[in-house]
Amino acid sequence: MRVEAGDEVLTLKQAAERLEMSAGTLRLQVRAGKIAATLAGKTYLVTASAVERYRVEHRGKHGFAAKTHPFHGRRPPRKPTGE
């Protein structure tokens, strides 16, 4: 993780609150290399600029709805319920 002068350093919990997601999910994103972080003791630290970069790059991408995901389009259509 590279810290520029004046860049705010956040814990993973603080970053998760800014992104409105759970800290556990964000921890998985760190381990997958989707957001740059440094492990300091038992706590991951991220910069505010890395959080904003992640927000821009991954906004609205949940699960495997992305067309690049290997399972995209392989589910059969859902059946109507209770009509």
C-alpha positions in Angstrom: 0.0 0.0 0.0 1.4 3.4 -1.0 0.4 6.4 1.2 0.6 9.8 -0.5 1.0 12.9 1.5 -2.3 14.0 3.0 -4.0 10.7 2.2 -6.2 9.4 5.1 -5.4 5.9 6.4 -8.5 3.9 7.4 -9.0 0.6 9.1 -11.0 -2.1 7.2 -14.0 -1.5 9.4 -14.0 2.3 8.6 -13.5 1.6 4.9 -16.4 -0.9 5.0 -18.7 1.7 6.6 -17.8 4.2 3.8 -18.6 1.6 1.2 -21.7 0.5 3.0 -20.7 -3.2 3.1 -19.5 -5.6 5.7 -16.0 -5.7 6.9 -15.9 -9.4 6.3 -16.8 -8.9 2.6 -14.2 -6.2 2.2 -11.6 -8.5 3.9 -12.3 -11.1 1.2 -11.9 -8.4 -1.5 -8.5 -7.5 0.0 -7.4 -11.1 0.0 -8.6 -11.4 -3.7 -6.4 -8.4 -4.5 -9.3 -6.1 -5.5 -8.4 -3.4 -3.1 -4.9 -2.6 -1.9 -4.3 -2.9 1.9 -1.5 -3.5 4.4 -1.7 -5.8 7.3 -0.5 -4.0 10.5 -0.6 -6.6 13.3 -4.1 -8.0 13.1 -5.7 -5.0 11.3 -5.8 -4.2 7.6 -5.2 -0.6 6.8 -6.3 1.0 3.5 -6.0 4.5 2.1 -9.0 6.7 1.4 -7.9 6.9 -2.2 -7.9 3.1 -2.5 -11.4 3.0 -1.1 -12.6 5.6 -3.6 -10.9 3.7 -6.5 -12.6 0.5 -5.3 -16.0 2.3 -5.2 -15.6 3.6 -8.8 -14.4 0.3 -10.2 -16.9 -2.0 -8.5 -20.0 0.1 -8.1 -23.1 -1.9 -8.7 -21.3 -5.2 -9.3 -22.8 -7.8 -7.0 -22.4 -11.6 -7.2 -22.0 -13.2 -10.7 -24.4 -10.9 -12.6 -21.4 -9.5 -14.5 -21.3 -10.8 -18.0 -17.7 -11.7 -17.5 -18.5 -14.2 -14.7 -18.2 -17.8 -15.8 -21.7 -18.7 -14.6 -23.4 -15.7 -16.3 -26.4 -16.9 -18.4 -26.3 -20.5 -17.3 -29.3 -20.4 -15.0 -32.7 -21.5 -16.4 -35.4 -18.8 -16.3 -37.4 -18.7 -13.1 -40.8 -20.2 -13.1 -43.7 -17.9 -12.2 -44.8 -18.4 -8.5 -48.4 -18.9 -7.4 -50.4 -17.8 -10.4 
